[in-house]
Amino acid sequence: MTETSTAGVAGPGRTRRDAPQQGNPVGRFFGAIALFVRQILDELRKVVRPTRHELVTYTGVVIFFVATVMMYVWGLDQLVVKLVALSFGK
């Protein structure tokens, strides 16, 4: 019985990460940083910014939702305070 090993054999599934690194380590480091910045800028170009109307609408919705949740939590807090006061006395 023979064993077949694919270690060290470059196949079609081999990625760039598996390839041996060549060149100056400092140059590779700054090249990686430059690549990272280019990718960030590419992603930022894809961002769709809201219009002024959308921004005002979304802000109003968020403020209303937060105020509603605050009132709900305040009401629960007041209920718990009253129940504790009834249970343990004033």
C-alpha positions as CSV (number, residue, x, y, z in Angstrom):
1,M,0.0,0.0,0.0
2,T,1.4,3.4,-0.9
3,E,0.7,6.7,0.6
4,T,0.2,9.7,-1.5
5,S,1.0,13.1,-0.1
6,T,0.0,16.4,-1.6
7,A,2.2,18.4,0.7
8,G,4.5,20.7,-1.3
9,V,2.6,20.1,-4.5
10,A,1.1,23.2,-6.1
11,G,-2.4,22.3,-7.2
12,P,-5.2,24.4,-8.6
13,G,-6.5,25.1,-5.1
14,R,-3.3,26.6,-3.8
15,T,-3.8,30.1,-2.5
16,R,-1.5,33.1,-2.4
17,R,-1.2,32.7,1.3
18,D,0.4,29.3,0.8
19,A,3.0,30.7,-1.5
20,P,6.4,31.4,0.0
21,Q,7.0,35.0,0.8
22,Q,9.8,36.7,-1.2
23,G,11.3,40.1,-0.9
24,N,12.2,42.5,1.9
25,P,10.1,42.0,5.0
26,V,9.9,45.8,5.6
27,G,8.8,46.3,2.0
28,R,6.1,43.6,2.4
29,F,4.9,45.2,5.6
30,F,4.5,48.6,4.0
31,G,3.0,47.0,0.9
32,A,0.4,45.3,3.1
33,I,-0.5,48.6,4.8
34,A,-0.8,50.3,1.4
35,L,-3.1,47.4,0.2
36,F,-5.2,47.7,3.3
37,V,-5.6,51.5,2.8
38,R,-6.5,51.0,-0.9
39,Q,-9.2,48.4,0.1
40,I,-10.6,50.8,2.7
41,L,-10.9,53.5,0.2
42,D,-12.5,51.2,-2.3
43,E,-15.1,50.2,0.3
44,L,-15.7,53.8,1.2
45,R,-16.5,54.6,-2.4
46,K,-19.3,52.1,-2.3
47,V,-21.1,53.9,0.7
48,V,-24.4,55.5,-0.2
49,R,-24.9,58.5,2.0
50,P,-28.5,59.4,3.0
51,T,-30.1,62.6,1.8
52,R,-31.0,65.4,4.2
53,H,-34.6,64.3,4.3
54,E,-33.7,60.7,5.0
55,L,-31.3,61.7,7.7
56,V,-33.9,63.9,9.5
57,T,-36.5,61.1,9.2
58,Y,-34.1,58.4,10.6
59,T,-33.0,60.7,13.4
60,G,-36.6,61.4,14.4
61,V,-37.4,57.7,14.4
62,V,-34.4,56.9,16.6
63,I,-35.2,59.7,19.1
64,F,-38.9,58.6,19.3
65,F,-37.9,54.9,19.8
66,V,-35.3,55.7,22.5
67,A,-37.8,58.0,24.3
68,T,-40.5,55.3,24.2
69,V,-38.1,52.6,25.6
70,M,-37.0,55.1,28.3
71,M,-40.6,55.7,29.3
72,Y,-41.3,51.9,29.4
73,V,-38.2,51.2,31.6
74,W,-39.1,54.2,33.8
75,G,-42.6,52.8,34.3
76,L,-41.3,49.3,35.1
77,D,-38.9,50.9,37.6
78,Q,-41.7,52.8,39.3
79,L,-43.8,49.6,39.5
80,V,-40.9,47.7,41.1
81,V,-40.3,50.6,43.6
82,K,-44.0,50.5,44.6
83,L,-44.0,46.7,44.9
84,V,-40.8,46.8,47.1
85,A,-42.3,49.5,49.2
86,L,-45.5,47.5,49.7
87,S,-43.5,44.3,50.5
88,F,-41.0,45.8,53.0
89,G,-42.8,48.8,54.2
90,K,-41.7,52.4,54.0
